[in-house]
Amino acid sequence: VLRDDFRQPPGDVVVAAGEPAVLECVPPRGHPEPSVSWKKNGARLSDKDQRLTIRGGKLMLASTRKSDAGLYVCVATNVVGERDSQPAELLVF
């Protein structure tokens, strides 16, 4: 089972370059409990990037750069399938 509604979709974030940014997402309820990953501008983010941490539903960027700006989507995945949240915009000034 994977429900349609995200318990908390990510919201838009505005941050100064060099500052940390956090996008939060609480995935829909599901059985088994869905895992969370993130996409930026349609491309899946890799947690191999040392500046990002994905923990629980949070995406944390240690030190934002102008290039981090874009549309982020929280993706909930379990054996049944996958659901994308509404996109949230990260603005870096």
Phi and psi in degrees as a GROMACS rama.xvg file:
@    title "Ramachandran Plot"
@    xaxis  label "Phi"
@    yaxis  label "Psi"
@TYPE xy
-143.86  111.078  LEU-2
-71.865  165.306  ARG-3
-81.2714  -33.3947  ASP-4
-93.7565  129.587  ASP-5
-72.5733  134.212  PHE-6
-67.9006  -32.8858  ARG-7
-147.915  103.851  GLN-8
-74.0523  155.859  PRO-9
-66.2141  149.328  PRO-10
-111.189  162.326  GLY-11
-62.495  145.292  ASP-12
-131.342  134.988  VAL-13
-118.044  129.753  VAL-14
-146.06  152.473  VAL-15
-82.5743  144.427  ALA-16
-54.7388  137.306  ALA-17
93.0007  -17.8002  GLY-18
-87.0041  155.987  GLU-19
-75.373  152.756  PRO-20
-130.563  143.252  ALA-21
-129.483  126.147  VAL-22
-109.862  128.653  LEU-23
-111.267  144.237  GLU-24
-147.702  132.324  CYS-25
-114.014  112.748  VAL-26
-67.9432  166.655  PRO-27
-62.5427  158.326  PRO-28
-68.7282  146.647  ARG-29
-159.515  164.472  GLY-30
-134.402  112.901  HIS-31
-67.7659  163.2  PRO-32
-54.9234  127.312  GLU-33
-71.0463  149.744  PRO-34
-91.9805  158.936  SER-35
-115.712  132.743  VAL-36
-131.906  176.052  SER-37
-131.653  149.191  TRP-38
-123.111  143.915  LYS-39
-119.04  123.622  LYS-40
49.2224  39.2643  ASN-41
88.401  -9.73855  GLY-42
-105.234  133.576  ALA-43
-65.2507  136.099  ARG-44
-84.0942  142.865  LEU-45
-100.113  135.927  SER-46
-81.4245  9.41375  ASP-47
-77.3324  -18.7475  LYS-48
-67.4991  118.741  ASP-49
-65.7335  -21.0622  GLN-50
-81.6448  -12.6472  ARG-51
-113.554  146.886  LEU-52
-129.603  132.079  THR-53
-115.002  113.414  ILE-54
-134.169  123.219  ARG-55
62.015  -128.353  GLY-56
-99.4038  5.90853  GLY-57
-92.1676  138.244  LYS-58
-108.555  118.58  LEU-59
-115.589  126.214  MET-60
-106.049  121.884  LEU-61
-65.967  -49.8693  ALA-62
-141.632  102.87  SER-63
-70.6982  147.95  THR-64
-120.234  161.11  ARG-65
-53.0059  -36.719  LYS-66
-68.8057  -12.5154  SER-67
-78.3504  -15.7263  ASP-68
-60.8463  143.84  ALA-69
156.91  -168.81  GLY-70
-100.715  126.122  LEU-71
-112.266  138.345  TYR-72
-125.816  132.813  VAL-73
-87.6854  130.213  CYS-74
-116.325  121.024  VAL-75
-99.882  128.319  ALA-76
-131.51  133.927  THR-77
-143.665  -172.379  ASN-78
-61.6932  -23.5855  VAL-79
-75.1723  -34.1703  VAL-80
161.766  -154.644  GLY-81
-142.604  147.36  GLU-82
-127.983  138.181  ARG-83
-101.475  140.849  ASP-84
-78.1039  173.001  SER-85
-63.5644  147.066  GLN-86
-71.6405  148.533  PRO-87
-119.033  142.756  ALA-88
-99.0811  134.233  GLU-89
-105.129  119.146  LEU-90
-106.538  130.622  LEU-91
-119.954  121.698  VAL-92
